[in-house]
Amino acid sequence: MTIRLIAILVLLAACGPVPADEEPAIVTEVVEADIPEAPPALEQCDAADYRPLIGSSISETTFAVDDRLRVFSQNDIITQEYLPQRTNVVFDTEGLITRVYCG
């Protein structure tokens, strides 16, 4: 019985008011963390050199023979491996270049 009484008194003491000198501080200022910006993503292929050709006719365009350049129609069956150094030039059924990207 004495142990129960002591336990009840301890619990009631824990529920008492917080003394004035220990009140939690109120945050009024928001401080933003200094997070460095991520460096811009750099393409590893020559897609930027071929992007001006978008909208051009594939038959009027010449491409250098290169293992890192793949020119294909949007209806062609191609391999799906990702090679970041390879430039892909895609043309539509009308023969117009529609997309240039790395991979």
C-alpha positions, 0 to 999 in steps of 0.5 A, spaced: 500 500 500 505 504 501 509 503 495 502 504 491 501 511 495 509 513 493 508 511 486 501 515 485 505 521 488 511 521 483 506 521 478 502 527 480 508 530 481 510 529 474 504 532 472 505 539 475 506 545 472 513 547 469 517 552 473 518 559 470 525 559 469 524 552 465 519 554 460 521 552 453 523 557 448 519 560 443 522 560 436 520 566 432 526 566 427 526 561 421 533 559 419 535 556 412 540 551 412 546 552 407 545 547 402 550 547 396 547 547 390 548 541 386 552 541 380 549 542 373 548 535 370 553 534 364 551 530 358 557 525 356 555 525 349 555 530 343 547 531 343 548 538 344 551 538 337 546 535 333 540 538 337 540 544 332 538 538 326 531 537 330 526 538 324 531 537 319 530 532 314 534 526 315 535 525 307 538 532 307 543 531 313 550 527 313 552 524 319 560 522 321 561 515 322 562 514 329 561 508 334 558 513 339 552 515 334 546 511 333 541 514 328 534 510 327 526 511 326 521 511 331 519 505 329 525 501 329 527 496 334 533 498 337 537 495 343 535 498 350 542 498 353 544 505 356 551 508 354 551 515 356 557 516 351 552 514 345 548 520 341 541 517 339 538 521 333 531 519 332 527 521 326 519 520 324 515 516 319 516 523 314 523 523 315 524 529 320 529 528 326 524 529 332 529 527 338 536 527 339 539 524 346 544 521 350 544 513 351 
